[in-house]
Structure formats: structure tokens, C-alpha cells
């Protein structure tokens, strides 16, 4: 742990936060933010709004990836999946959906499952 720039000695965490603890969502958000930064750091594709590139939206534990092509979306999924593995977080393939604004069918592979 690092406090005020000083690194503490190593210690083992034996218990997590309790169910319903107010700290739990904060810790999850910190982890999700770190994961997404690692996944999309330097990745400059997505939709351009007002001069800024937007390639993801997040609310609670939901993540929406925004892409301009199926290839771009697959690249984002691979990056998020790889970063998630490093953080011991996994994409729930059952809850994963692909939406488009065209009539074209888009498929994406996540954890070996095709959507």
C-alpha cells in the first residue's frame, strides 16, 4: 500500500469488504477504471464528438464499447479481455450483446464465444 508517497511493507489481505459495504462500489470503480485505462490507453479510435474521441461509456458494472467498424469493435474487445485477465476480471459472455445502427450483421468473439 502506498500512503503519502511512502510504500508500506507487503501484507496479505485475508478478507474483502462485506456485502452491502459502502466501500465496495468505490473499490470496484477504481478497479474498472484502471482496467479500462490499461485496455484502451493509446487506442485512438471510436466516435469523434466535439474534437474528442469517445470509444466507451460506463455505468456501474456495465461497459459499452463504441466503434466505427466491426474490426475496431473486435480489437476493443480483445484489449478489454486481455486487461481484464490481468486484473482477474472476466467478461460475462452470457450478458454480452452487440448492437449496430445498420442492417449489417456484426459478430464479435469474446472468451471463445461468438456474438
C-alpha positions as CSV (number, residue, x, y, z in Angstrom):
1,X,0.0,0.0,0.0
2,X,1.2,3.5,-0.8
3,X,0.3,6.3,1.5
4,X,1.6,9.9,1.1
5,X,4.2,8.6,-1.3
6,X,5.6,6.0,1.1
7,X,5.3,2.3,0.3
8,X,4.4,0.1,3.2
9,X,5.7,-3.4,3.8
10,X,3.9,-6.3,2.0
11,X,0.9,-7.7,3.7
12,X,-1.7,-10.4,3.0
13,X,-5.4,-9.5,2.7
14,X,-7.5,-12.2,4.3
15,X,-11.0,-10.7,3.9
16,X,-12.7,-8.4,1.5
17,X,-15.4,-5.9,2.1
18,X,-18.7,-7.2,3.4
19,X,-21.8,-7.4,1.2
20,X,-23.5,-4.0,1.1
21,X,-20.5,-2.1,2.4
22,X,-20.3,1.4,1.1
23,X,-16.7,1.0,0.1
24,X,-17.4,-1.9,-2.3
25,X,-18.7,0.1,-5.3
26,X,-15.8,2.6,-4.9
27,X,-13.3,-0.2,-5.0
28,X,-15.0,-1.7,-8.0
29,X,-15.0,1.6,-9.8
30,X,-11.3,2.1,-9.1
31,X,-10.5,-1.3,-10.5
32,X,-12.8,-0.9,-13.5
33,X,-11.2,2.5,-14.2
34,X,-7.7,1.0,-14.1
35,X,-8.7,-1.9,-16.3
36,X,-10.2,0.4,-19.0
37,X,-7.3,2.7,-18.9
38,X,-4.9,-0.2,-19.4
39,X,-7.1,-1.7,-22.2
40,X,-7.7,1.5,-24.2
41,X,-4.5,3.5,-23.4
42,X,-3.2,4.9,-26.6
43,X,-6.2,3.4,-28.6
44,X,-7.4,6.4,-30.5
45,X,-10.4,5.0,-32.5
46,X,-14.1,5.5,-31.8
47,X,-16.6,8.2,-32.4
48,X,-15.4,11.8,-32.6
49,X,-17.6,14.2,-30.6
50,X,-16.6,17.9,-30.3
51,X,-13.0,17.1,-31.1
52,X,-12.7,14.2,-28.6
53,X,-12.7,10.5,-29.3
54,X,-15.3,8.5,-27.4
55,X,-14.8,4.7,-27.5
56,X,-16.5,3.6,-24.3
57,X,-19.3,4.5,-21.9
58,X,-19.6,3.1,-18.4
59,X,-22.3,3.0,-15.7
60,X,-21.9,0.9,-12.6
61,X,-20.7,-2.5,-13.8
62,X,-21.8,-2.0,-17.4
63,X,-19.4,-1.1,-20.2
64,X,-20.5,0.0,-23.7
65,X,-17.7,-0.1,-26.4
66,X,-18.2,2.3,-29.3
67,X,-16.6,1.5,-32.6
68,X,-17.0,2.7,-36.2
69,X,-16.4,-0.8,-37.7
70,X,-16.7,-4.5,-36.7
71,X,-12.9,-4.8,-36.9
72,X,-12.4,-1.9,-34.5
73,X,-15.0,-3.4,-32.1
74,X,-13.2,-6.8,-32.1
75,X,-9.9,-5.0,-31.4
76,X,-11.5,-3.2,-28.4
77,X,-13.0,-6.5,-27.1
78,X,-9.6,-8.2,-27.3
79,X,-7.9,-5.3,-25.4
80,X,-10.6,-5.3,-22.7
81,X,-10.5,-9.1,-22.4
82,X,-6.7,-9.1,-22.1
83,X,-6.7,-6.3,-19.5
84,X,-9.5,-8.0,-17.6
85,X,-7.4,-11.2,-17.4
86,X,-4.6,-9.2,-15.8
87,X,-7.0,-7.8,-13.2
88,X,-8.6,-11.2,-12.6
89,X,-11.9,-9.9,-14.1
90,X,-13.8,-11.6,-16.9
91,X,-16.3,-10.6,-19.5
92,X,-19.7,-12.3,-18.9
93,X,-20.3,-13.8,-22.3
94,X,-24.0,-14.5,-21.5
95,X,-24.7,-10.8,-20.9
96,X,-22.6,-9.6,-23.8
97,X,-24.6,-8.1,-26.7
98,X,-23.7,-6.4,-30.0
99,X,-25.9,-3.6,-31.3
100,X,-25.5,-1.7,-34.6
101,X,-27.2,1.2,-36.3
102,X,-27.2,-0.6,-39.7
103,X,-28.8,-3.7,-41.2
104,X,-25.3,-5.5,-41.3
105,X,-24.9,-8.4,-39.0
106,X,-21.8,-7.9,-36.8
107,X,-20.1,-10.7,-34.9
108,X,-17.6,-10.4,-32.1
109,X,-15.7,-13.1,-30.3
110,X,-15.5,-13.0,-26.5
111,X,-13.9,-15.8,-24.5
112,X,-14.2,-18.1,-27.5
113,X,-18.0,-17.3,-27.8
114,X,-19.2,-15.6,-31.0
115,X,-21.9,-12.9,-30.8
